[in-house]
Amino acid sequence: MGSLIPLIVAAALAPLMQALIIRTKSVMAGRIGPPLMQPYRDLLKLARKGAVYSHTTSWIFQLGPAIGLASVLLALTLIPFGGFAALSAFPGDFVLVVYLMALGRFFTVAAALDTGSSFEGMGASREVTFSAFAEPALFLAFAALARQTGQLSLSPLLAAISARTWAHAAPMLSLALGALLIVFMAENARIPVDDPTTHLELTMIHEVMVLDHSGPDLAMIEYGAALKLWLFAAIIIGVAFPWHCGHRWIDASAGLLGMLMLAIAAGLVESSMARLRLLRVPQLLLVAIVLSALALAF
Amino acid sequence: MSQLINSILVFLVLTGFMLLSSSRLAACIRAIAIQGVLLGVLAIAMQDGRLSTVGVLLPLITAAVKGLVLPWLLFRAMREADAVREVEPLISYNLSIMTGAAALALSLWLGQRLQLPSHASPPLQVPAAFFTSLVGVIVIVSRRKALTQVLGYLALENGVYAFGAAAALRLPVLVELGILLDVFAGVFVMGIAIFHISREFDHIDTDKLAALTDRLR
């Protein structure tokens, strides 16, 4: 039985999670930081503006943000939250989740290349290179979890992980969790891999691809990024914080608490680490692949 | 107890990857030190509650020598040779990790093929032991600095020790002590050798030593 609740919660609270990470970083740096509602205001502001399109771009450039947002929303219908099962669940749906991410990425990259800017081409190249490393890690981590729980669909899979699973398979679960955390940071352009706040550096990855988008298109990209952050965080919390007491709303509140802790943890990582050199990023992702392969072999 | 043993074995494999992926010598030495302590705990955990004085004391001595004394010697050698990181290994770090993954697959396959006759050991034990030894071999052949090669030798020895803990619970005390003494003396001599190499040639890059001949060129 599917439920709309996970999708609604994600759609409503995803920008808040971004704001919490920013707030954590601000507090760590001794600043007050923007208000927690700032991402929502930014999105509203962008949505009200008009979009500017360069003459050199084609329809692909305008299609990119829409497909990027749509694919993440579609993927979110497969992600359970707390005690609530996802809207739809079928055997092997995690494969679809990974490929929906890939679809969104493909069109973001295509839109970036469509501008003809060499700057955006560099970002596109990096994004594709790193996701080629992140994808096997994600697949292997899912495969390891599926093997451990004997479930092939995300909703029953995450529901099957409980404190008892942790008690008898802690090494395997923590390996898969480590891999998922690295993929979480890489896919969402968080700090050891990419700095989401820079806009003027040659080393950035995700932000450089969206430089030419404006107005509603940029709003769709920003909102899609927030939803993607939520999606990966929801999977991680489902594994790391398996609270199943039977009452669905209490489980969901526990899940929200877990998301809050993960946002703070991500903020702490970002304020205590420097971004890796670009050459070292594949190494980090290779470690993620090795971790999840080890979790699968275990 | 098997949960603890499994965790130790997973950590053993992870320290192997730490050794393969880190360019800083200090991190590599730490990885070897962690391996030594893990092996000591492993040897105690393997005894499954039937503890004897010797059975506890020997692993503790092993852990102390491999986790404290040897790293101390190596850190000293590192300071004296003034080497902080391994520059340009023969195999890049990314390739090293991938070679490590291949070595892990190979050791998992070997572990399945090689059934130990005596008693039921945890499924990951033989693969972890093989993997640690293979990491040692990879490090020895692919790194340039003499110090890193010593670390590879220690990883090799750690793998053998882990295999010993799997294959035979009780080695005679004298044999274990003898092996430990050999390792200690080996690292001691290597440390002195590294010091002399670095003093004579201002570096510990073993590639350049290949150019040493009697012939005049």
Interface residues (C-beta under 8 A of the other chain):
Chain A: H168 A170 P171 L175 P282 Q283 L286 V287 I289 V290 L291 A293 L294 A297 F298
Chain B: Q3 N6 S7 V10 V13 L14 F17 S21 Y93 N94 I97 M98 G100 A101 L104 L108 L124
